[in-house]
Every structure is written in C-alpha cells, then in structure tokens.
Amino acid sequence: MPFVELDTSLPAERLPPGLAQTLCAAAADILGKPAERVNVTVRSGLPMVLSGSAEPCAQLVVSSIGVVGTAEQNKGHSARFFDVLTAQLGLGPERIVIRFYPLEPWQIGKNKTVMTFL
C-alpha cells in the first residue's frame, strides 16, 4: 500500500488538472502495485526552500511495503518519478527532491486492523 505525498511551492492553478490521479497511475506502474492500493496527497502553494533557494520547487515522499527498501530499487524509482514530476510540474530536476521510506505491514492501519492481518 504505497503512500505518495507531493509538496510544492507552485500555486494550485499552475498544477495540471488531474495531477493526483496521474501520480497515482505513475506510482502504481513504477512501484509495481495496483492503483487501487496507492494513496496520493498533493499540497500546493506551500512556502518552501530547497537548497537555499525559494524558487519554485517540489518534494515527493514515497512510502511503501517491500519496494523502496534498497538503494538499487530507489535508484530506478527515482529516475522514473523524476521523469513524471519534471514533465507534470515544469520544474528542472534540480528543483525536486524525493525521499523514500520503507514501511512494514504493522505500520499501516486499515479496516480496523493493520495490514499484517489483511
């Protein structure tokens, strides 16, 4: 069950329509998970500083069970997420940062239990 959170200083009106759905489909493809299990949050218009600069920027946080736990996995994921983000946001790769967090099934609650028991 991947969680994808995009924070950006770009105002909402500069984001393409359907960005959350686009990120959902991209994350499902990149991480090899069904889209029905992907959760996406997009927050725009945030005051942000990246690498000492307040120029428009974005930060993506990707958390998931079993698919973001190694440097090798994340190197491939990073390249593909950067392709999506630069195309969708119109930002250069130097204005985007991605953080990956591996999760364990007991860390995600759903349907009154945790994923361990589902």
N, CA, C and O atoms as a GROMACS GRO file, in nm:
protein
  472
    1MET      N    1   0.084  -0.118   0.000
    1MET     CA    2   0.000   0.000   0.000
    1MET      C    3   0.089   0.124   0.000
    1MET      O    4   0.126   0.174   0.106
    2PRO      N    5   0.124   0.174  -0.117
    2PRO     CA    6   0.210   0.292  -0.126
    2PRO      C    7   0.138   0.422  -0.088
    2PRO      O    8   0.019   0.439  -0.112
    3PHE      N    9   0.214   0.512  -0.027
    3PHE     CA   10   0.170   0.647   0.004
    3PHE      C   11   0.261   0.742  -0.072
    3PHE      O   12   0.384   0.734  -0.058
    4VAL      N   13   0.204   0.830  -0.149
    4VAL     CA   14   0.280   0.926  -0.229
    4VAL      C   15   0.232   1.065  -0.190
    4VAL      O   16   0.114   1.098  -0.207
    5GLU      N   17   0.324   1.147  -0.140
    5GLU     CA   18   0.290   1.281  -0.095
    5GLU      C   19   0.374   1.383  -0.170
    5GLU      O   20   0.497   1.380  -0.161
    6LEU      N   21   0.309   1.471  -0.242
    6LEU     CA   22   0.378   1.576  -0.317
    6LEU      C   23   0.351   1.710  -0.250
    6LEU      O   24   0.237   1.753  -0.240
    7ASP      N   25   0.458   1.774  -0.206
    7ASP     CA   26   0.451   1.911  -0.156
    7ASP      C   27   0.520   2.000  -0.259
    7ASP      O   28   0.627   1.966  -0.309
    8THR      N   29   0.458   2.113  -0.291
    8THR     CA   30   0.519   2.204  -0.388
    8THR      C   31   0.486   2.348  -0.353
    8THR      O   32   0.382   2.379  -0.296
    9SER      N   33   0.578   2.435  -0.390
    9SER     CA   34   0.554   2.578  -0.373
    9SER      C   35   0.474   2.634  -0.489
    9SER      O   36   0.428   2.748  -0.484
   10LEU      N   37   0.456   2.555  -0.594
   10LEU     CA   38   0.376   2.600  -0.708
   10LEU      C   39   0.232   2.623  -0.664
   10LEU      O   40   0.177   2.542  -0.588
   11PRO      N   41   0.169   2.731  -0.710
   11PRO     CA   42   0.028   2.751  -0.676
   11PRO      C   43  -0.060   2.649  -0.747
   11PRO      O   44  -0.024   2.596  -0.852
   12ALA      N   45  -0.174   2.622  -0.689
   12ALA     CA   46  -0.265   2.520  -0.742
   12ALA      C   47  -0.299   2.544  -0.889
   12ALA      O   48  -0.312   2.449  -0.966
   13GLU      N   49  -0.314   2.670  -0.927
   13GLU     CA   50  -0.352   2.700  -1.066
   13GLU      C   51  -0.242   2.668  -1.166
   13GLU      O   52  -0.267   2.663  -1.287
   14ARG      N   53  -0.119   2.645  -1.119
   14ARG     CA   54  -0.010   2.606  -1.210
   14ARG      C   55   0.005   2.455  -1.221
   14ARG      O   56   0.086   2.407  -1.299
   15LEU      N   57  -0.073   2.381  -1.143
   15LEU     CA   58  -0.065   2.234  -1.150
   15LEU      C   59  -0.159   2.184  -1.258
   15LEU      O   60  -0.267   2.239  -1.278
   16PRO      N   61  -0.118   2.078  -1.329
   16PRO     CA   62  -0.207   2.025  -1.432
   16PRO      C   63  -0.330   1.961  -1.372
   16PRO      O   64  -0.323   1.901  -1.264
   17PRO      N   65  -0.446   1.972  -1.439
   17PRO     CA   66  -0.566   1.905  -1.390
   17PRO      C   67  -0.542   1.755  -1.378
   17PRO      O   68  -0.477   1.694  -1.463
   18GLY      N   69  -0.595   1.697  -1.272
   18GLY     CA   70  -0.583   1.553  -1.254
   18GLY      C   71  -0.445   1.507  -1.210
   18GLY      O   72  -0.411   1.390  -1.227
   19LEU      N   73  -0.365   1.597  -1.153
   19LEU     CA   74  -0.229   1.561  -1.112
   19LEU      C   75  -0.228   1.445  -1.012
   19LEU      O   76  -0.145   1.355  -1.024
   20ALA      N   77  -0.316   1.446  -0.915
   20ALA     CA   78  -0.319   1.338  -0.815
   20ALA      C   79  -0.345   1.203  -0.882
   20ALA      O   80  -0.280   1.104  -0.848
   21GLN      N   81  -0.437   1.200  -0.976
   21GLN     CA   82  -0.467   1.074  -1.047
   21GLN      C   83  -0.349   1.032  -1.134
   21GLN      O   84  -0.318   0.913  -1.144
   22THR      N   85  -0.283   1.129  -1.197
   22THR     CA   86  -0.164   1.098  -1.278
   22THR      C   87  -0.055   1.039  -1.191
   22THR      O   88   0.010   0.942  -1.229
   23LEU      N   89  -0.033   1.099  -1.073
   23LEU     CA   90   0.068   1.046  -0.980
   23LEU      C   91   0.030   0.907  -0.930
   23LEU      O   92   0.117   0.822  -0.909
   24CYS      N   93  -0.098   0.885  -0.910
   24CYS     CA   94  -0.144   0.752  -0.866
   24CYS      C   95  -0.110   0.647  -0.971
   24CYS      O   96  -0.053   0.543  -0.938
   25ALA      N   97  -0.144   0.674  -1.095
   25ALA     CA   98  -0.116   0.579  -1.203
   25ALA      C   99   0.034   0.559  -1.221
   25ALA      O  100   0.080   0.447  -1.242
   26ALA      N  101   0.110   0.667  -1.214
   26ALA     CA  102   0.256   0.657  -1.229
   26ALA      C  103   0.318   0.577  -1.116
   26ALA      O  104   0.403   0.492  -1.140
   27ALA      N  105   0.275   0.604  -0.992
   27ALA     CA  106   0.329   0.531  -0.877
   27ALA      C  107   0.296   0.383  -0.887
   27ALA      O  108   0.381   0.298  -0.857
   28ALA      N  109   0.175   0.350  -0.928
   28ALA     CA  110   0.136   0.209  -0.943
   28ALA      C  111   0.228   0.141  -1.043
   28ALA      O  112   0.276   0.030  -1.019
   29ASP      N  113   0.252   0.207  -1.155
   29ASP     CA  114   0.340   0.150  -1.258
   29ASP      C  115   0.484   0.139  -1.209
   29ASP      O  116   0.548   0.034  -1.224
   30ILE      N  117   0.536   0.245  -1.153
   30ILE     CA  118   0.675   0.249  -1.108
   30ILE      C  119   0.702   0.148  -0.997
   30ILE      O  120   0.804   0.079  -0.998
   31LEU      N  121   0.610   0.140  -0.902
   31LEU     CA  122   0.631   0.053  -0.785
   31LEU      C  123   0.577  -0.089  -0.804
   31LEU      O  124   0.600  -0.176  -0.720
   32GLY      N  125   0.505  -0.112  -0.914
   32GLY     CA  126   0.450  -0.245  -0.940
   32GLY      C  127   0.339  -0.282  -0.845
   32GLY      O  128   0.325  -0.399  -0.807
   33LYS      N  129   0.259  -0.185  -0.806
   33LYS     CA  130   0.147  -0.208  -0.714
   33LYS      C  131   0.017  -0.171  -0.786
   33LYS      O  132   0.019  -0.087  -0.876
   34PRO      N  133  -0.096  -0.232  -0.749
   34PRO     CA  134  -0.223  -0.195  -0.811
   34PRO      C  135  -0.261  -0.051  -0.774
   34PRO      O  136  -0.242  -0.008  -0.660
   35ALA      N  137  -0.315   0.023  -0.869
   35ALA     CA  138  -0.357   0.161  -0.844
   35ALA      C  139  -0.458   0.169  -0.729
   35ALA      O  140  -0.462   0.269  -0.658
   36GLU      N  141  -0.537   0.065  -0.712
   36GLU     CA  142  -0.638   0.063  -0.605
   36GLU      C  143  -0.574   0.066  -0.466
   36GLU      O  144  -0.642   0.093  -0.367
   37ARG      N  145  -0.445   0.040  -0.458
   37ARG     CA  146  -0.377   0.041  -0.328
   37ARG      C  147  -0.292   0.166  -0.307
   37ARG      O  148  -0.236   0.185  -0.198
   38VAL      N  149  -0.281   0.251  -0.409
   38VAL     CA  150  -0.196   0.369  -0.399
   38VAL      C  151  -0.274   0.486  -0.342
   38VAL      O  152  -0.388   0.512  -0.382
   39ASN      N  153  -0.213   0.556  -0.247
   39ASN     CA  154  -0.273   0.674  -0.182
   39ASN      C  155  -0.188   0.796  -0.216
   39ASN      O  156  -0.067   0.794  -0.195
   40VAL      N  157  -0.251   0.901  -0.269
   40VAL     CA  158  -0.178   1.019  -0.313
   40VAL      C  159  -0.234   1.144  -0.245
   40VAL      O  160  -0.355   1.161  -0.234
   41THR      N  161  -0.143   1.229  -0.200
   41THR     CA  162  -0.178   1.360  -0.148
   41THR      C  163  -0.096   1.464  -0.222
   41THR      O  164   0.025   1.447  -0.239
   42VAL      N  165  -0.161   1.570  -0.267
   42VAL     CA  166  -0.091   1.682  -0.334
   42VAL      C  167  -0.121   1.808  -0.254
   42VAL      O  168  -0.236   1.845  -0.234
   43ARG      N  169  -0.015   1.874  -0.209
   43ARG     CA  170  -0.027   2.001  -0.138
   43ARG      C  171   0.048   2.107  -0.217
   43ARG      O  172   0.168   2.092  -0.244
   44SER      N  173  -0.021   2.213  -0.254
   44SER     CA  174   0.040   2.318  -0.337
   44SER      C  175   0.043   2.451  -0.263
   44SER      O  176  -0.019   2.467  -0.158
   45GLY      N  177   0.118   2.546  -0.321
   45GLY     CA  178   0.123   2.680  -0.266
   45GLY      C  179   0.193   2.690  -0.131
   45GLY      O  180   0.166   2.782  -0.054
   46LEU      N  181   0.282   2.597  -0.102
   46LEU     CA  182   0.350   2.595   0.028
   46LEU      C  183   0.474   2.684   0.026
   46LEU      O  184   0.543   2.692  -0.075
   47PRO      N  185   0.502   2.750   0.138
   47PRO     CA  186   0.629   2.822   0.147
   47PRO      C  187   0.741   2.718   0.161
   47PRO      O  188   0.745   2.644   0.259
   48MET      N  189   0.831   2.712   0.064
   48MET     CA  190   0.936   2.610   0.064
   48MET      C  191   1.069   2.670   0.022
   48MET      O  192   1.075   2.763  -0.058
   49VAL      N  193   1.175   2.613   0.078
   49VAL     CA  194   1.311   2.647   0.038
   49VAL      C  195   1.382   2.515   0.009
   49VAL      O  196   1.382   2.425   0.092
   50LEU      N  197   1.442   2.505  -0.109
   50LEU     CA  198   1.516   2.386  -0.148
   50LEU      C  199   1.657   2.429  -0.186
   50LEU      O  200   1.675   2.514  -0.272
   51SER      N  201   1.755   2.370  -0.123
   51SER     CA  202   1.895   2.403  -0.150
   51SER      C  203   1.922   2.553  -0.135
   51SER      O  204   1.997   2.612  -0.213
   52GLY      N  205   1.861   2.612  -0.035
   52GLY     CA  206   1.884   2.753  -0.006
   52GLY      C  207   1.809   2.850  -0.092
   52GLY      O  208   1.826   2.971  -0.076
   53SER      N  209   1.725   2.802  -0.185
   53SER     CA  210   1.654   2.889  -0.278
   53SER      C  211   1.503   2.874  -0.262
   53SER      O  212   1.451   2.764  -0.246
   54ALA      N  213   1.434   2.988  -0.266
   54ALA     CA  214   1.289   2.988  -0.258
   54ALA      C  215   1.224   2.985  -0.397
   54ALA      O  216   1.103   3.006  -0.409
   55GLU      N  217   1.302   2.960  -0.501
   55GLU     CA  218   1.245   2.943  -0.636
   55GLU      C  219   1.149   2.824  -0.634
   55GLU      O  220   1.161   2.738  -0.546
   56PRO      N  221   1.054   2.818  -0.728
   56PRO     CA  222   0.957   2.706  -0.728
   56PRO      C  223   1.027   2.570  -0.718
   56PRO      O  224   1.129   2.544  -0.782
   57CYS      N  225   0.968   2.486  -0.635
   57CYS     CA  226   1.029   2.355  -0.609
   57CYS      C  227   0.923   2.255  -0.566
   57CYS      O  228   0.806   2.290  -0.549
   58ALA      N  229   0.965   2.130  -0.549
   58ALA     CA  230   0.874   2.024  -0.506
   58ALA      C  231   0.952   1.918  -0.429
   58ALA      O  232   1.071   1.897  -0.451
   59GLN      N  233   0.881   1.854  -0.340
   59GLN     CA  234   0.935   1.743  -0.264
   59GLN      C  235   0.834   1.628  -0.270
   59GLN      O  236   0.716   1.646  -0.240
   60LEU      N  237   0.882   1.511  -0.309
   60LEU     CA  238   0.797   1.392  -0.316
   60LEU      C  239   0.842   1.295  -0.208
   60LEU      O  240   0.962   1.268  -0.194
   61VAL      N  241   0.747   1.243  -0.132
   61VAL     CA  242   0.775   1.140  -0.032
   61VAL      C  243   0.702   1.014  -0.076
   61VAL      O  244   0.580   1.016  -0.098
   62VAL      N  245   0.776   0.905  -0.089
   62VAL     CA  246   0.720   0.777  -0.131
   62VAL      C  247   0.744   0.676  -0.020
   62VAL      O  248   0.859   0.647   0.014
   63SER      N  249   0.637   0.621   0.036
   63SER     CA  250   0.645   0.520   0.141
   63SER      C  251   0.569   0.397   0.095
   63SER      O  252   0.459   0.408   0.041
   64SER      N  253   0.628   0.279   0.116
   64SER     CA  254   0.560   0.158   0.071
   64SER      C  255   0.619   0.036   0.140
   64SER      O  256   0.728   0.041   0.198
   65ILE      N  257   0.545  -0.072   0.132
   65ILE     CA  258   0.590  -0.201   0.185
   65ILE      C  259   0.665  -0.275   0.075
   65ILE      O  260   0.610  -0.298  -0.033
   66GLY      N  261   0.788  -0.312   0.102
   66GLY     CA  262   0.861  -0.406   0.018
   66GLY      C  263   0.921  -0.359  -0.112
   66GLY      O  264   0.988  -0.438  -0.179
   67VAL      N  265   0.900  -0.233  -0.152
   67VAL     CA  266   0.952  -0.193  -0.283
   67VAL      C  267   1.040  -0.069  -0.282
   67VAL      O  268   1.084  -0.023  -0.388
   68VAL      N  269   1.066  -0.013  -0.164
   68VAL     CA  270   1.153   0.105  -0.156
   68VAL      C  271   1.262   0.087  -0.050
   68VAL      O  272   1.305   0.184   0.012
   69GLY      N  273   1.305  -0.035  -0.030
   69GLY     CA  274   1.395  -0.064   0.080
   69GLY      C  275   1.543  -0.071   0.046
   69GLY      O  276   1.624  -0.089   0.137
   70THR      N  277   1.581  -0.057  -0.082
   70THR     CA  278   1.722  -0.066  -0.116
   70THR      C  279   1.763   0.049  -0.208
   70THR      O  280   1.680   0.109  -0.276
   71ALA      N  281   1.892   0.078  -0.209
   71ALA     CA  282   1.945   0.182  -0.297
   71ALA      C  283   1.919   0.147  -0.443
   71ALA      O  284   1.886   0.234  -0.523
   72GLU      N  285   1.934   0.020  -0.477
   72GLU     CA  286   1.914  -0.024  -0.615
   72GLU      C  287   1.768  -0.001  -0.659
   72GLU      O  288   1.743   0.050  -0.768
   73GLN      N  289   1.674  -0.039  -0.574
   73GLN     CA  290   1.532  -0.016  -0.605
   73GLN      C  291   1.506   0.133  -0.623
   73GLN      O  292   1.443   0.174  -0.721
   74ASN      N  293   1.553   0.213  -0.529
   74ASN     CA  294   1.520   0.355  -0.528
   74ASN      C  295   1.590   0.433  -0.638
   74ASN      O  296   1.540   0.537  -0.682
   75LYS      N  297   1.704   0.384  -0.684
   75LYS     CA  298   1.770   0.450  -0.797
   75LYS      C  299   1.680   0.445  -0.921
   75LYS      O  300   1.662   0.545  -0.989
   76GLY      N  301   1.624   0.327  -0.948
   76GLY     CA  302   1.533   0.312  -1.061
   76GLY      C  303   1.404   0.390  -1.041
   76GLY      O  304   1.356   0.457  -1.133
   77HIS      N  305   1.347   0.380  -0.920
   77HIS     CA  306   1.224   0.454  -0.890
   77HIS      C  307   1.247   0.604  -0.905
   77HIS      O  308   1.164   0.675  -0.961
   78SER      N  309   1.360   0.651  -0.854
   78SER     CA  310   1.391   0.794  -0.857
   78SER      C  311   1.392   0.847  -1.000
   78SER      O  312   1.330   0.949  -1.029
   79ALA      N  313   1.460   0.777  -1.088
   79ALA     CA  314   1.468   0.822  -1.228
   79ALA      C  315   1.329   0.833  -1.290
   79ALA      O  316   1.299   0.929  -1.360
   80ARG      N  317   1.246   0.734  -1.264
   80ARG     CA  318   1.112   0.734  -1.324
   80ARG      C  319   1.020   0.840  -1.262
   80ARG      O  320   0.944   0.906  -1.334
   81PHE      N  321   1.028   0.857  -1.130
   81PHE     CA  322   0.948   0.962  -1.066
   81PHE      C  323   0.994   1.101  -1.114
   81PHE      O  324   0.911   1.189  -1.135
   82PHE      N  325   1.126   1.121  -1.129
   82PHE     CA  326   1.175   1.249  -1.179
   82PHE      C  327   1.120   1.277  -1.319
   82PHE      O  328   1.084   1.391  -1.348
   83ASP      N  329   1.114   1.176  -1.405
   83ASP     CA  330   1.058   1.196  -1.539
   83ASP      C  331   0.914   1.246  -1.531
   83ASP      O  332   0.875   1.338  -1.603
   84VAL      N  333   0.836   1.184  -1.443
   84VAL     CA  334   0.696   1.224  -1.427
   84VAL      C  335   0.686   1.366  -1.371
   84VAL      O  336   0.612   1.449  -1.423
   85LEU      N  337   0.761   1.392  -1.266
   85LEU     CA  338   0.750   1.522  -1.199
   85LEU      C  339   0.798   1.638  -1.285
   85LEU      O  340   0.734   1.743  -1.289
   86THR      N  341   0.909   1.620  -1.354
   86THR     CA  342   0.958   1.730  -1.438
   86THR      C  343   0.858   1.759  -1.550
   86THR      O  344   0.836   1.875  -1.585
   87ALA      N  345   0.800   1.655  -1.607
   87ALA     CA  346   0.701   1.674  -1.714
   87ALA      C  347   0.573   1.738  -1.661
   87ALA      O  348   0.518   1.828  -1.725
   88GLN      N  349   0.525   1.693  -1.547
   88GLN     CA  350   0.398   1.742  -1.495
   88GLN      C  351   0.408   1.881  -1.431
   88GLN      O  352   0.314   1.961  -1.441
   89LEU      N  353   0.521   1.909  -1.366
   89LEU     CA  354   0.533   2.034  -1.291
   89LEU      C  355   0.608   2.143  -1.366
   89LEU      O  356   0.600   2.261  -1.331
   90GLY      N  357   0.680   2.104  -1.470
   90GLY     CA  358   0.758   2.203  -1.543
   90GLY      C  359   0.877   2.255  -1.465
   90GLY      O  360   0.924   2.366  -1.490
   91LEU      N  361   0.925   2.177  -1.370
   91LEU     CA  362   1.042   2.212  -1.291
   91LEU      C  363   1.163   2.132  -1.340
   91LEU      O  364   1.148   2.020  -1.389
   92GLY      N  365   1.281   2.190  -1.325
   92GLY     CA  366   1.402   2.115  -1.355
   92GLY      C  367   1.430   2.016  -1.243
   92GLY      O  368   1.383   2.035  -1.131
   93PRO      N  369   1.505   1.911  -1.271
   93PRO     CA  370   1.533   1.810  -1.168
   93PRO      C  371   1.607   1.866  -1.047
   93PRO      O  372   1.601   1.808  -0.939
   94GLU      N  373   1.678   1.975  -1.065
   94GLU     CA  374   1.750   2.036  -0.954
   94GLU      C  375   1.656   2.105  -0.854
   94GLU      O  376   1.700   2.144  -0.746
   95ARG      N  377   1.528   2.120  -0.890
   95ARG     CA  378   1.429   2.184  -0.802
   95ARG      C  379   1.332   2.082  -0.742
   95ARG      O  380   1.227   2.118  -0.690
   96ILE      N  381   1.369   1.956  -0.751
   96ILE     CA  382   1.286   1.848  -0.697
   96ILE      C  383   1.372   1.757  -0.610
   96ILE      O  384   1.487   1.729  -0.644
   97VAL      N  385   1.317   1.713  -0.501
   97VAL     CA  386   1.384   1.614  -0.416
   97VAL      C  387   1.282   1.505  -0.382
   97VAL      O  388   1.164   1.533  -0.364
   98ILE      N  389   1.331   1.382  -0.374
   98ILE     CA  390   1.245   1.267  -0.342
   98ILE      C  391   1.302   1.196  -0.220
   98ILE      O  392   1.423   1.175  -0.210
   99ARG      N  393   1.214   1.160  -0.128
   99ARG     CA  394   1.253   1.080  -0.011
   99ARG      C  395   1.175   0.949  -0.014
   99ARG      O  396   1.053   0.949  -0.035
  100PHE      N  397   1.244   0.840   0.008
  100PHE     CA  398   1.183   0.707   0.010
  100PHE      C  399   1.185   0.651   0.152
  100PHE      O  400   1.286   0.659   0.221
  101TYR      N  401   1.072   0.595   0.194
  101TYR     CA  402   1.061   0.534   0.326
  101TYR      C  403   1.001   0.395   0.315
  101TYR      O  404   0.887   0.380   0.272
  102PRO      N  405   1.077   0.292   0.352
  102PRO     CA  406   1.018   0.158   0.355
  102PRO      C  407   0.925   0.144   0.476
  102PRO      O  408   0.954   0.194   0.585
  103LEU      N  409   0.814   0.077   0.455
  103LEU     CA  410   0.718   0.053   0.562
  103LEU      C  411   0.704  -0.096   0.589
  103LEU      O  412   0.733  -0.179   0.503
  104GLU      N  413   0.662  -0.128   0.708
  104GLU     CA  414   0.629  -0.266   0.747
  104GLU      C  415   0.477  -0.277   0.755
  104GLU      O  416   0.410  -0.178   0.785
  105PRO      N  417   0.422  -0.394   0.730
  105PRO     CA  418   0.275  -0.410   0.731
  105PRO      C  419   0.209  -0.366   0.862
  105PRO      O  420   0.096  -0.318   0.860
  106TRP      N  421   0.277  -0.383   0.975
  106TRP     CA  422   0.217  -0.344   1.103
  106TRP      C  423   0.212  -0.193   1.122
  106TRP      O  424   0.152  -0.146   1.219
  107GLN      N  425   0.274  -0.115   1.033
  107GLN     CA  426   0.275   0.030   1.045
  107GLN      C  427   0.158   0.098   0.972
  107GLN      O  428   0.146   0.220   0.978
  108ILE      N  429   0.074   0.021   0.905
  108ILE     CA  430  -0.036   0.077   0.828
  108ILE      C  431  -0.168   0.021   0.879
  108ILE      O  432  -0.191  -0.100   0.873
  109GLY      N  433  -0.254   0.108   0.928
  109GLY     CA  434  -0.386   0.068   0.974
  109GLY      C  435  -0.489   0.078   0.863
  109GLY      O  436  -0.490   0.176   0.788
  110LYS      N  437  -0.574  -0.023   0.853
  110LYS     CA  438  -0.681  -0.023   0.754
  110LYS      C  439  -0.791  -0.119   0.799
  110LYS      O  440  -0.763  -0.225   0.854
  111ASN      N  441  -0.916  -0.079   0.777
  111ASN     CA  442  -1.031  -0.164   0.810
  111ASN      C  443  -1.027  -0.216   0.954
  111ASN      O  444  -1.052  -0.334   0.979
  112LYS      N  445  -0.994  -0.127   1.047
  112LYS     CA  446  -0.995  -0.156   1.190
  112LYS      C  447  -0.886  -0.253   1.235
  112LYS      O  448  -0.895  -0.312   1.343
  113THR      N  449  -0.783  -0.271   1.151
  113THR     CA  450  -0.671  -0.358   1.188
  113THR      C  451  -0.546  -0.301   1.122
  113THR      O  452  -0.545  -0.184   1.083
  114VAL      N  453  -0.443  -0.379   1.109
  114VAL     CA  454  -0.324  -0.337   1.036
  114VAL      C  455  -0.302  -0.432   0.920
  114VAL      O  456  -0.355  -0.543   0.918
  115MET      N  457  -0.222  -0.388   0.824
  115MET     CA  458  -0.203  -0.467   0.701
  115MET      C  459  -0.148  -0.607   0.728
  115MET      O  460  -0.168  -0.698   0.646
  116THR      N  461  -0.080  -0.626   0.838
  116THR     CA  462  -0.028  -0.758   0.873
  116THR      C  463  -0.139  -0.863   0.871
  116THR      O  464  -0.116  -0.978   0.831
  117PHE      N  465  -0.258  -0.824   0.913
  117PHE     CA  466  -0.368  -0.920   0.927
  117PHE      C  467  -0.468  -0.915   0.812
  117PHE      O  468  -0.573  -0.979   0.818
  118LEU      N  469  -0.437  -0.842   0.707
  118LEU     CA  470  -0.528  -0.837   0.593
  118LEU      C  471  -0.474  -0.920   0.478
  118LEU      O  472  -0.538  -0.927   0.373
   0.00000   0.00000   0.00000
